[in-house]
Amino acid sequence: MEKTYINVEGMEKLPETEQIPAGKRFDAFVMTCEENGFTSLQRKRGINLIWEGMLPKLDFYPVPSLTLFAHDGRGGYFAHSGKGLESTIYFISNELECWYLAENFRTFVQMVVFEPNWKEKITGEKQEIFEAEEELSAFGMLFGLSALEENLSEKISRETAYKIFENIGKAREKMSVP
């Protein structure tokens, strides 16, 4: 039996590729007016959650599938492997490269909060974000987190298990799917 998955953007059926579901899904958040850790992530680190009712129109197409939950405002997207907050967290760059960021959402937030220059390894650009230890500690407390001894950003690496294609047509062409 051949499985099919729905490409929600084009509402067309896409055959399963090598028994691996392809495409993207969204974990949308419900907007509130209160200041919380997530709005602080946006304000201080530029990580913008994808809000319910405001799903972005994107052409890129990941194989296997990824679930997008945030963007960086510069064309990059944050995603997980589809198993909720305990899933591995990835970053899809403007260049359509997939990067491993953290083993789960908690570790991702810990890295972003306490290592504000984490993105340098991906972009090559030095981000000049300097905050006093007290500020970092207060920011971490919004999530119930404290700094770790290890440098979490050293684990960032290119993820070869995911291929990010420009669009569904390129995915079909490269993956030899009719």
Disulfide bonds with the S-S distance in Angstrom:
none
